[in-house]
Structures are given as C-alpha cells and as structure tokens.
Amino acid sequence: MLDHVVIGVADYERSKAFYRAALAPLGLDVVLEADGVACGFGKQGNPEFWVGTRERSCKPGLRELYHPSYYGAFVFDPDNNNIEAVCHKPA
C-alpha cells in the first residue's frame, strides 16, 4: 500500500546528515537526491524513506526525476502532512 514515506524537515542539510548516520547501521544511504531539497534513503538504488523540506506541491504531474513514467499527485491532511498518490505505468 505504501510506496515510500517522507519526513518534512526545517533544516534539510542537518536532517540529511542526521538520518544518514542513523540509518547507516541498517545499510541504508542516500540513493537519490532532488535539487538539494529532498533525498531518498534506501538500498540498491530504491528510495523508500525520504527527507525533504516542507514545501507544498499540490499539482499532479510527471516526476521524471524518479523515473520516466512516475506520475504523482499530492493531498494534504489537516496537519499539512503530504500523502502522495502515484502511478508507475507508462503513458
């Protein structure tokens, strides 16, 4: 049901360093970074846990940074947590 989890942070670089150290014993490291505002931790190139700045992005669309057919749309709950619906199928 869940494709990945994202933690919104106030200080991206500080949080990236913290999670890099905290997740290293589990064998996880940064496998993808998006424009210096978000990064995905995982194994074998598969990001499963994300850390990023808390910017609202509510428009659906292609997110080719992840892969060519990644189509995502965002929904925000009452506490401003981001839930993303994703389709991985090619157009």
C-alpha positions in Angstrom: 0.0 0.0 0.0 2.8 2.4 0.8 5.4 3.2 -1.8 7.6 5.4 0.4 7.5 7.6 3.5 8.6 11.3 3.5 9.6 13.3 6.6 9.2 17.0 6.3 12.1 18.9 7.9 13.0 22.5 8.6 16.8 22.2 8.0 17.4 19.9 5.1 21.2 19.5 5.3 21.2 19.0 9.1 18.4 16.4 8.8 20.1 14.6 5.9 23.3 14.3 8.0 21.3 13.0 11.0 19.3 10.4 9.0 22.4 9.3 7.1 24.2 8.5 10.4 21.1 7.0 12.0 20.2 4.7 9.0 23.8 3.6 8.2 23.7 0.7 10.7 20.7 -0.6 8.7 22.6 -0.5 5.5 20.6 2.5 4.1 22.1 5.5 2.5 21.1 8.3 0.1 20.3 6.7 -3.3 18.6 9.7 -4.9 18.7 13.4 -4.2 16.2 16.0 -5.6 17.6 19.5 -6.3 19.2 19.8 -2.8 15.8 19.9 -1.0 15.0 16.2 -0.7 16.7 12.9 -0.7 15.7 9.3 -0.6 17.4 6.6 1.5 17.4 3.0 0.5 19.3 0.1 -0.8 20.2 -0.9 -4.3 19.0 2.3 -5.8 15.5 2.0 -4.4 14.5 5.0 -2.2 12.0 4.0 0.4 12.4 6.7 3.1 12.6 10.4 2.1 13.7 13.5 4.0 12.8 16.9 2.5 11.9 20.5 3.1 8.2 21.1 3.8 7.1 22.8 0.6 3.6 22.3 -0.6 3.3 20.9 -4.1 -0.3 20.1 -4.9 -0.3 19.8 -8.7 -0.4 16.3 -10.2 2.1 15.6 -12.9 5.1 13.6 -14.1 8.0 13.4 -11.7 10.7 12.2 -14.2 13.4 12.6 -11.5 12.2 9.3 -10.1 11.7 7.5 -13.4 10.2 8.5 -16.8 6.7 7.3 -16.1 6.3 8.4 -12.4 3.1 10.3 -12.1 2.3 11.8 -8.7 -0.5 13.8 -7.1 -0.4 15.3 -3.6 -3.1 15.5 -0.9 -2.5 17.3 2.4 -4.2 16.3 5.6 -5.4 18.9 8.2 -1.9 18.9 9.8 -0.2 19.6 6.5 1.2 16.1 6.1 1.7 15.1 2.5 0.1 12.0 1.1 1.1 11.2 -2.5 -0.9 9.1 -4.9 1.5 7.5 -7.5 1.1 5.8 -10.8 4.2 4.0 -12.2 2.6 2.8 -15.5 3.9 4.2 -18.8 1.5 6.7 -20.6 
